[in-house]
Amino acid sequence: MQDDTVKSLISVKEIIFASIICLCMTVMDLTAFPAVLFIDISVSDITPVILTIMINQWIVIVISFIAIRFLCPQLFKQIGFADFKSGLRSFGVIILILIVGSALAFSLGLIGYYNYTPSVEKIIVEGFIYYIGVGLIEELYIRALLLNIIERLAYKTKYSTLIAIIISSVLFGLGHIFGMIGQSALTIVCRIIWTISLGIIFGVIYKKSNNLWLAVITHILVDFCSVAFCFVSPATFTIPTVISIAVLYLAIALFLLWKHYLHKTKKEFSVE
């Protein structure tokens, strides 16, 4: 198969390099290393650790992007930076539903909890700028690296891409558990469901559009929808919010999986 031929071009050496880069990025992202060792900035009412994490994100992004470019040239070619417009045409409606639904769920779900008037700086930094780095770094090591690594390892199987999307999405969801400690069991379950579902959504968009930037931009726009939390102190995940978000994301994820990987046309059945 042509797809198998393309995947097989990624050598074992590149897979090893990519795995090391992916692991390093994950650890550095979760620990905010190395910025946490020497950066401590306080500006207005912005949560200080946010600034440290932001700076660390961009350190990791720049270093990792360069490492991928030179150590994994074949993998870098498969990351995909072309066909943005065609990808947007294919997934534009889904992306719009995802963003509008997220914005409504977050903002309406917090009604009755708005108790804080943030500074403009806090809204801009914590509500928007911070999430640009989040979307870029997570798509880089989860989709561009981890998903492609798994797909390459499973390339001889019929459903290598589907397997890679599912496994990388589950790991993406479980990786967010550290930020859920102390929350209710229902909240944790719903948040795990929605992060796994988001991973599937971003994964399908990326692999079917062959454009990482479309997945990155979608990720960033979805994260922007949580700007409402800037007006709540402490940040609170209400039951209506977590349930509605989990249901919305899961429904979209299942639809995309069915449409692009699980659905068989009558012609396909007749051939078999």
KEMARVO-453474 format. One line per 10 residues: number of its first residue (from 1); their letters; for each residue x, y, z of N, C-alpha, C, O. Coordinates in pm, whole numbers. Layout:
! residues N
NUM = A = X Y Z X Y Z X Y Z X Y Z  ...
! end
This chain:
! residues 272
1 = MQDDTVKSLI = 84 -121 0 0 0 0 86 125 0 197 126 55  34 230 -63 112 354 -72 135 415 65 244 464 95  28 412 150 42 471 284 150 399 363 228 462 435  154 267 350 255 189 422 395 226 375 488 234 455  408 250 245 538 287 190 584 419 248 701 436 283  492 514 258 526 645 313 567 633 458 667 691 500  488 557 535 518 542 677 653 473 699 727 507 791  683 376 614 805 298 632 930 381 606 1040 338 641  914 498 546 1028 584 521 1089 638 651 1205 677 654  1008 640 758 1059 685 887 1145 573 945 1093 467 980
11 = SVKEIIFASI = 1272 596 955 1364 493 1001 1352 468 1151 1296 549 1225  1406 355 1192 1408 322 1335 1487 427 1412 1452 464 1524  1594 475 1351 1676 578 1414 1594 704 1442 1604 762 1550  1512 744 1345 1428 862 1364 1321 838 1471 1289 928 1549  1267 718 1473 1166 685 1573 1225 695 1714 1160 743 1807  1348 650 1728 1416 659 1858 1437 805 1897 1407 845 2009  1489 885 1803 1507 1028 1829 1374 1095 1863 1366 1174 1958  1271 1064 1785 1139 1124 1807 1083 1086 1944 1022 1169 2012  1105 962 1984 1055 915 2115 1126 989 2228 1063 1027 2327  1257 1008 2214 1333 1081 2316 1286 1226 2324 1267 1279 2433
21 = ICLCMTVMDL = 1268 1290 2209 1222 1429 2205 1083 1440 2268 1056 1531 2347  994 1346 2232 858 1346 2285 857 1331 2437 785 1402 2506  938 1238 2488 946 1216 2632 1000 1339 2704 947 1379 2808  1104 1399 2648 1163 1520 2709 1063 1635 2710 1051 1708 2809  991 1651 2599 891 1758 2591 781 1738 2694 736 1834 2758  737 1614 2709 631 1584 2805 674 1618 2947 601 1684 3021  792 1572 2985 843 1598 3120 863 1748 3144 825 1801 3248  921 1815 3046 947 1959 3060 818 2040 3063 810 2141 3132  717 1995 2988 589 2065 2990 516 2046 3122 460 2142 3176  517 1925 3175 446 1896 3299 515 1957 3421 449 1989 3520
31 = TAFPAVLFID = 647 1974 3415 722 2025 3531 763 2171 3518 813 2231 3613  741 2230 3399 783 2368 3370 934 2384 3382 984 2493 3411  1005 2276 3359 1152 2279 3360 1203 2316 3221 1152 2263 3122  1300 2405 3210 1389 2458 3315 1348 2593 3371 1409 2641 3467  1244 2657 3315 1210 2794 3356 1177 2806 3503 1203 2909 3566  1119 2699 3560 1079 2704 3700 1199 2726 3793 1182 2770 3907  1320 2695 3746 1439 2707 3829 1489 2851 3844 1555 2884 3941  1455 2937 3745 1514 3070 3750 1419 3184 3713 1462 3299 3708  1293 3154 3686 1199 3260 3648 1085 3268 3749 1014 3170 3771  1069 3383 3809 961 3408 3905 916 3553 3885 978 3645 3937
41 = ISVSDITPVI = 808 3571 3810 762 3705 3775 623 3729 3831 536 3641 3825  601 3849 3885 469 3888 3933 426 4014 3859 494 4116 3864  313 4005 3790 259 4119 3716 110 4132 3745 32 4041 3717  72 4246 3802 -68 4273 3829 -129 4156 3906 -69 4107 4002  -248 4109 3867 -313 3997 3935 -299 3867 3856 -373 3771 3880  -204 3864 3763 -178 3742 3686 -116 3637 3779 -24 3668 3855  -166 3516 3773 -111 3408 3854 36 3390 3817 66 3356 3703  129 3410 3910 273 3408 3878 320 3285 3803 401 3295 3711  270 3168 3842 317 3044 3779 280 3039 3631 347 2971 3553  174 3110 3593 133 3112 3452 244 3172 3366 273 3121 3258
51 = LTIMINQWIV = 304 3279 3413 411 3344 3338 533 3252 3324 597 3247 3219  564 3181 3431 676 3086 3428 649 2975 3327 736 2939 3247  527 2921 3331 489 2813 3239 494 2862 3094 540 2790 3006  446 2984 3069 446 3040 2934 586 3050 2877 611 3009 2763  676 3105 2956 815 3119 2910 875 2981 2884 946 2961 2785  846 2887 2973 900 2751 2957 846 2686 2831 919 2616 2760  719 2707 2803 658 2649 2684 734 2689 2558 763 2606 2472  765 2816 2548 830 2864 2426 976 2820 2417 1029 2802 2307  1041 2804 2532 1176 2747 2533 1172 2605 2476 1252 2568 2390  1075 2526 2526 1061 2387 2483 1020 2378 2336 1073 2296 2262
61 = IVISFIAIRF = 928 2462 2294 879 2461 2157 992 2487 2058 1009 2414 1961  1068 2592 2083 1176 2630 1991 1283 2520 1982 1322 2479 1873  1328 2473 2099 1432 2369 2102 1383 2241 2035 1456 2180 1957  1261 2201 2067 1207 2076 2014 1183 2084 1864 1209 1988 1792  1132 2198 1817 1107 2214 1674 1237 2200 1594 1241 2135 1490  1341 2262 1645 1472 2253 1579 1523 2109 1582 1577 2059 1483  1505 2042 1697 1551 1903 1711 1478 1811 1613 1539 1725 1550  1346 1829 1601 1268 1747 1508 1313 1772 1364 1328 1680 1285  1333 1900 1334 1369 1938 1197 1499 1871 1152 1510 1827 1037  1597 1863 1241 1728 1813 1201 1753 1666 1237 1829 1598 1168
71 = LCPQLFKQIG = 1690 1617 1341 1710 1478 1381 1608 1383 1320 1633 1263 1308  1493 1436 1281 1386 1352 1226 1332 1413 1096 1214 1449 1090  1415 1424 993 1372 1491 870 1253 1426 800 1166 1496 748  1249 1292 798 1136 1225 733 1008 1244 813 901 1265 755  1018 1235 943 902 1258 1028 855 1402 1015 735 1429 1013  949 1494 1006 916 1636 992 831 1658 866 738 1738 866  865 1586 758 788 1599 635 645 1550 652 554 1601 586  624 1452 740 491 1396 760 408 1475 860 289 1448 877  469 1573 925 392 1655 1019 282 1728 942 170 1739 992  312 1775 824 210 1834 738 187 1981 764 136 2019 870
81 = FADFKSGLRS = 224 2065 669 200 2209 680 131 2263 555 120 2384 536  83 2171 469 17 2214 346 -133 2187 353 -182 2131 451  -204 2227 249 -348 2198 235 -433 2251 350 -532 2189 388  -395 2366 404 -471 2423 516 -614 2458 472 -709 2428 543  -628 2520 355 -759 2564 308 -853 2446 284 -970 2451 321  -801 2341 223 -886 2224 197 -926 2157 328 -1038 2107 341  -835 2156 424 -867 2100 555 -973 2182 625 -1062 2127 690  -963 2313 613 -1061 2401 676 -1198 2383 613 -1300 2387 682  -1201 2362 481 -1329 2337 414 -1392 2207 463 -1514 2197 479  -1308 2108 486 -1359 1978 529 -1408 1978 673 -1508 1913 706
91 = FGVIILILIV = -1338 2052 759 -1370 2047 902 -1423 2178 959 -1443 2190 1080  -1446 2277 872 -1490 2409 918 -1616 2405 1003 -1621 2470 1108  -1717 2330 960 -1844 2324 1034 -1823 2258 1170 -1875 2306 1271  -1749 2149 1172 -1721 2079 1299 -1646 2171 1395 -1678 2178 1514  -1546 2241 1342 -1468 2332 1426 -1556 2443 1482 -1544 2480 1599  -1645 2496 1399 -1737 2602 1444 -1829 2551 1554 -1848 2619 1655  -1885 2432 1536 -1971 2373 1639 -1894 2353 1768 -1944 2379 1877  -1771 2306 1754 -1684 2281 1870 -1659 2410 1948 -1668 2411 2071  -1627 2517 1878 -1592 2643 1942 -1716 2710 2004 -1712 2752 2120  -1824 2719 1927 -1947 2782 1979 -2001 2703 2098 -2041 2761 2199
101 = GSALAFSLGL = -2002 2570 2085 -2051 2487 2195 -1966 2501 2320 -2019 2506 2431  -1835 2509 2301 -1744 2525 2416 -1766 2660 2484 -1774 2667 2607  -1776 2765 2404 -1794 2899 2460 -1924 2908 2540 -1926 2967 2649  -2030 2851 2487 -2159 2855 2557 -2155 2771 2684 -2204 2814 2789  -2097 2653 2675 -2093 2563 2791 -2012 2624 2905 -2054 2618 3021  -1896 2682 2873 -1812 2741 2977 -1876 2866 3036 -1882 2880 3159  -1924 2955 2952 -1977 3083 3001 -2110 3067 3074 -2130 3124 3182  -2202 2988 3016 -2333 2969 3080 -2323 2879 3203 -2398 2897 3299  -2232 2784 3199 -2217 2692 3312 -2164 2759 3437 -2178 2706 3547  -2103 2875 3421 -2046 2946 3536 -2138 3056 3590 -2101 3129 3681
111 = IGYYNYTPSV = -2257 3067 3534 -2352 3166 3584 -2381 3139 3732 -2411 3026 3770  -2371 3241 3812 -2390 3226 3956 -2258 3213 4030 -2253 3217 4153  -2149 3197 3953 -2016 3183 4013 -1924 3300 3981 -1814 3309 4036  -1967 3390 3893 -1883 3505 3858 -1872 3598 3978 -1969 3661 4020  -1751 3605 4033 -1732 3681 4157 -1603 3762 4159 -1562 3812 4263  -1540 3775 4040 -1409 3841 4038 -1399 3931 3915 -1441 3894 3806  -1340 4049 3936 -1317 4141 3825 -1167 4145 3796 -1091 4212 3866  -1126 4073 3692 -982 4064 3662 -932 4189 3591 -1010 4266 3535  -801 4209 3596 -740 4318 3521 -739 4281 3373 -753 4164 3338  -721 4380 3288 -712 4354 3145 -593 4263 3116 -599 4175 3030
121 = EKIIVEGFIY = -482 4287 3190 -362 4205 3171 -390 4058 3199 -343 3970 3127  -466 4031 3303 -497 3892 3339 -581 3826 3231 -557 3711 3195  -680 3898 3180 -766 3844 3075 -684 3811 2951 -699 3704 2893  -599 3904 2910 -519 3886 2789 -420 3771 2804 -407 3686 2715  -350 3768 2919 -247 3666 2939 -306 3530 2970 -276 3433 2901  -389 3522 3074 -442 3392 3118 -555 3341 3031 -578 3220 3022  -626 3432 2966 -739 3390 2884 -703 3362 2740 -773 3288 2670  -589 3421 2693 -558 3407 2551 -411 3371 2524 -383 3263 2471  -317 3458 2559 -177 3436 2523 -125 3301 2576 -56 3229 2505  -157 3269 2698 -112 3145 2760 -151 3023 2676 -73 2929 2661
131 = YIGVGLIEEL = -273 3026 2621 -325 2910 2549 -266 2894 2410 -278 2787 2350  -203 2997 2359 -134 2982 2230 -19 2884 2246 1 2794 2164  57 2902 2354 167 2810 2383 118 2671 2415 178 2572 2374  7 2661 2491 -49 2531 2526 -88 2453 2401 -52 2336 2386  -162 2519 2312 -206 2451 2191 -91 2405 2104 -94 2295 2048  10 2489 2092 123 2457 2005 209 2345 2063 245 2251 1991  243 2353 2191 332 2252 2250 264 2116 2259 328 2013 2235  135 2114 2295 66 1986 2308 44 1919 2173 56 1797 2162  12 1998 2071 -5 1938 1939 129 1890 1884 134 1793 1808  235 1958 1922 367 1920 1872 410 1785 1927 458 1700 1852
141 = YIRALLLNII = 395 1764 2060 445 1636 2112 340 1525 2118 375 1407 2125  212 1561 2116 109 1457 2117 73 1413 1976 75 1293 1946  40 1508 1889 0 1472 1754 120 1454 1661 136 1348 1600  205 1556 1649 316 1549 1554 416 1439 1588 470 1375 1498  440 1416 1717 538 1314 1756 471 1182 1797 484 1082 1728  401 1184 1910 348 1058 1965 256 986 1868 271 866 1846  161 1057 1808 68 993 1716 142 930 1597 113 817 1558  236 1005 1542 311 953 1427 403 837 1465 424 746 1386  457 842 1586 542 732 1633 460 603 1642 502 498 1593  344 613 1706 258 495 1721 210 445 1585 208 324 1560
151 = ERLAYKTKYS = 173 537 1497 128 499 1364 238 425 1288 213 326 1220  361 474 1302 474 409 1234 499 270 1290 526 177 1214  490 255 1420 514 125 1483 406 24 1445 431 -97 1442  286 75 1417 174 -14 1384 141 -13 1236 31 -51 1197  235 31 1152 204 55 1011 164 -70 934 101 -59 829  198 -187 982 162 -310 912 17 -350 936 -37 -434 865  -46 -290 1036 -185 -322 1063 -278 -238 976 -239 -131 929  -398 -286 954 -494 -219 867 -538 -85 925 -565 10 851  -546 -79 1057 -600 41 1122 -493 117 1200 -518 163 1311  -376 129 1143 -264 190 1215 -293 335 1256 -260 375 1368
161 = TLIAIIISSV = -355 412 1168 -385 552 1201 -489 561 1311 -476 640 1404  -593 479 1301 -698 477 1403 -641 437 1538 -672 498 1641  -558 335 1539 -494 289 1663 -410 403 1723 -414 427 1844  -334 470 1638 -248 579 1685 -329 694 1743 -292 752 1845  -440 726 1678 -526 835 1727 -583 800 1864 -582 883 1955  -634 678 1878 -697 635 2004 -595 631 2118 -619 687 2225  -482 566 2095 -382 552 2202 -326 689 2243 -316 718 2362  -290 771 2145 -235 904 2178 -338 990 2249 -302 1070 2335  -466 973 2215 -573 1052 2280 -595 1008 2424 -618 1091 2512  -589 877 2447 -603 826 2584 -489 878 2671 -511 921 2784
171 = LFGLGHIFGM = -368 873 2620 -252 923 2694 -264 1075 2716 -227 1126 2821  -315 1145 2615 -340 1288 2626 -438 1317 2739 -418 1410 2817  -544 1237 2747 -643 1257 2853 -589 1225 2991 -610 1301 3085  -520 1113 3002 -465 1072 3132 -357 1168 3180 -335 1184 3300  -288 1231 3085 -183 1325 3121 -234 1450 3189 -157 1524 3250  -364 1475 3179 -424 1593 3242 -474 1565 3385 -524 1656 3452  -460 1441 3430 -512 1404 3562 -445 1485 3673 -508 1517 3774  -315 1517 3655 -243 1591 3758 -310 1725 3790 -301 1773 3903  -375 1783 3692 -444 1911 3714 -584 1896 3769 -655 1995 3788  -624 1771 3795 -760 1746 3844 -762 1703 3990 -869 1681 4047
181 = IGQSALTIVC = -646 1690 4050 -637 1643 4188 -717 1735 4281 -704 1857 4275  -799 1674 4367 -878 1750 4462 -1019 1780 4415 -1100 1832 4492  -1050 1749 4289 -1183 1774 4237 -1272 1653 4261 -1223 1545 4295  -1402 1669 4242 -1496 1560 4266 -1476 1449 4164 -1422 1472 4056  -1521 1329 4200 -1505 1213 4111 -1576 1236 3979 -1523 1203 3873  -1696 1294 3984 -1772 1320 3861 -1699 1419 3771 -1693 1401 3650  -1642 1523 3832 -1568 1623 3755 -1446 1559 3687 -1420 1584 3570  -1374 1477 3762 -1254 1411 3707 -1292 1320 3590 -1226 1323 3486  -1397 1240 3607 -1440 1149 3501 -1479 1227 3376 -1439 1193 3265  -1559 1333 3395 -1604 1414 3281 -1486 1483 3212 -1481 1490 3089
191 = RIIWTISLGI = -1391 1532 3290 -1277 1601 3231 -1186 1503 3155 -1129 1538 3052  -1173 1382 3207 -1094 1280 3136 -1163 1246 3004 -1097 1233 2901  -1296 1230 3009 -1371 1200 2887 -1354 1310 2785 -1334 1284 2666  -1361 1436 2832 -1354 1545 2734 -1213 1565 2679 -1198 1604 2563  -1110 1540 2760 -974 1555 2706 -939 1442 2609 -872 1465 2508  -985 1320 2639 -963 1210 2545 -1039 1238 2415 -986 1216 2306  -1161 1286 2428 -1242 1318 2310 -1178 1428 2228 -1176 1421 2105  -1125 1530 2295 -1056 1638 2224 -934 1583 2149 -907 1622 2036  -863 1492 2214 -747 1431 2149 -787 1361 2020 -717 1369 1919  -900 1291 2024 -950 1223 1905 -987 1324 1797 -953 1307 1680
201 = IFGVIYKKSN = -1055 1430 1837 -1096 1535 1742 -975 1598 1675 -969 1608 1552  -877 1640 1756 -756 1701 1700 -679 1602 1614 -623 1639 1511  -677 1476 1658 -605 1374 1583 -666 1349 1445 -594 1339 1346  -797 1339 1440 -866 1317 1312 -846 1438 1221 -817 1422 1102  -863 1558 1276 -844 1679 1196 -703 1683 1138 -684 1713 1020  -605 1651 1221 -465 1654 1177 -438 1551 1067 -382 1586 963  -476 1426 1090 -442 1320 994 -522 1331 865 -471 1299 758  -647 1374 874 -729 1384 754 -704 1511 673 -727 1513 553  -656 1617 740 -624 1740 667 -477 1742 627 -435 1820 541  -399 1654 690 -254 1652 670 -193 1787 701 -98 1831 635
211 = NLWLAVITHI = -248 1854 802 -199 1987 838 -203 2004 990 -310 2012 1050  -84 2008 1050 -77 2022 1195 -130 2157 1240 -188 2167 1348  -110 2262 1158 -153 2395 1198 -303 2404 1219 -349 2478 1305  -381 2328 1141 -526 2330 1158 -564 2273 1295 -653 2325 1362  -495 2167 1335 -519 2109 1467 -473 2205 1576 -541 2220 1678  -359 2270 1556 -307 2367 1654 -404 2483 1672 -437 2519 1785  -450 2541 1563 -541 2655 1570 -674 2616 1634 -729 2691 1714  -725 2498 1598 -849 2450 1659 -832 2433 1809 -918 2472 1887  -720 2374 1849 -688 2354 1991 -684 2488 2065 -742 2502 2173  -617 2585 2006 -604 2717 2069 -740 2785 2083 -771 2841 2188
221 = LVDFCSVAFC = -821 2781 1978 -952 2846 1981 -1044 2781 2085 -1121 2851 2152  -1037 2650 2098 -1117 2581 2199 -1073 2625 2339 -1157 2649 2426  -942 2635 2359 -891 2679 2490 -929 2823 2520 -951 2859 2636  -936 2907 2417 -978 3046 2436 -1116 3054 2500 -1146 3148 2573  -1200 2954 2474 -1338 2955 2524 -1345 2948 2677 -1450 2975 2736  -1235 2912 2741 -1234 2903 2888 -1196 3035 2952 -1167 3039 3072  -1195 3144 2875 -1161 3276 2929 -1255 3314 3042 -1219 3397 3127  -1374 3256 3045 -1472 3286 3150 -1416 3258 3289 -1458 3320 3387  -1321 3165 3299 -1264 3131 3430 -1184 3246 3490 -1156 3246 3610  -1145 3343 3408 -1074 3460 3460 -1163 3543 3552 -1115 3623 3632
231 = FVSPATFTIP = -1293 3522 3540 -1390 3600 3618 -1443 3522 3738 -1540 3563 3802  -1379 3411 3768 -1419 3327 3881 -1298 3301 3970 -1192 3264 3920  -1312 3320 4097 -1203 3296 4191 -1256 3230 4318 -1340 3288 4386  -1209 3108 4350 -1113 3029 4271 -1181 2967 4149 -1304 2958 4144  -1103 2925 4051 -1158 2864 3930 -1240 2741 3968 -1193 2654 4041  -1363 2735 3918 -1455 2630 3957 -1513 2559 3835 -1563 2623 3743  -1505 2426 3835 -1568 2348 3729 -1704 2303 3780 -1713 2213 3864  -1811 2367 3731 -1944 2332 3776 -1992 2204 3709 -1944 2167 3602  -2086 2136 3772 -2138 2010 3719 -2202 2029 3581 -2175 1951 3490  -2287 2134 3562 -2344 2154 3428 -2237 2174 3322 -2250 2125 3209
241 = TVISIAVLYL = -2130 2244 3357 -2022 2269 3261 -1951 2141 3222 -1937 2112 3103  -1907 2063 3320 -1828 1943 3288 -1910 1839 3216 -1858 1770 3128  -2038 1825 3251 -2122 1726 3185 -2150 1767 3040 -2138 1686 2949  -2188 1894 3020 -2221 1941 2885 -2099 1937 2793 -2111 1899 2676  -1982 1976 2845 -1860 1972 2764 -1823 1829 2729 -1788 1799 2615  -1831 1739 2827 -1797 1598 2803 -1888 1537 2698 -1842 1465 2610  -2018 1565 2707 -2115 1510 2611 -2090 1566 2472 -2090 1493 2373  -2068 1698 2463 -2043 1763 2334 -1919 1707 2266 -1924 1667 2149  -1807 1703 2339 -1682 1657 2280 -1687 1510 2243 -1636 1470 2138  -1748 1429 2329 -1758 1286 2301 -1843 1261 2175 -1809 1176 2093
251 = AIALFLLWKH = -1952 1336 2162 -2039 1320 2045 -1965 1355 1916 -1975 1284 1817  -1889 1465 1918 -1814 1507 1800 -1704 1406 1769 -1682 1371 1653  -1635 1358 1872 -1527 1260 1852 -1580 1132 1791 -1520 1079 1697  -1691 1081 1842 -1749 957 1789 -1797 976 1646 -1782 887 1562  -1854 1092 1618 -1899 1121 1481 -1781 1120 1384 -1790 1062 1276  -1672 1186 1422 -1554 1192 1334 -1492 1054 1313 -1450 1020 1203  -1488 974 1419 -1434 838 1406 -1522 755 1313 -1473 682 1227  -1652 768 1332 -1745 693 1247 -1733 737 1102 -1726 654 1012  -1731 866 1078 -1728 918 942 -1599 885 868 -1602 848 751  -1487 898 937 -1358 887 868 -1288 752 882 -1201 719 801
261 = YLHKTKKEFS = -1326 672 984 -1251 548 1004 -1338 423 1022 -1292 311 996  -1462 439 1065 -1543 323 1096 -1656 299 999 -1706 187 987  -1698 404 929 -1812 393 838 -1770 325 708 -1667 358 650  -1852 231 664 -1827 163 537 -1944 189 442 -2060 174 480  -1912 228 322 -2016 251 222 -2066 118 169 -2005 13 192  -2179 122 99 -2235 -2 41 -2136 -64 -58 -2127 -186 -69  -2063 22 -129 -1967 -27 -225 -1857 -107 -157 -1812 -210 -208  -1812 -56 -40 -1706 -125 34 -1754 -262 83 -1680 -360 80  -1881 -268 127 -1936 -394 173 -1947 -494 58 -1918 -612 74  -1988 -444 -57 -2005 -533 -172 -1871 -590 -218 -1863 -705 -262
271 = VE = -1766 -510 -208 -1631 -556 -247 -1586 -669 -156 -1528 -768 -200  -1615 -650 -24 -1574 -753 70 -1656 -881 50 -1635 -979 122
! end
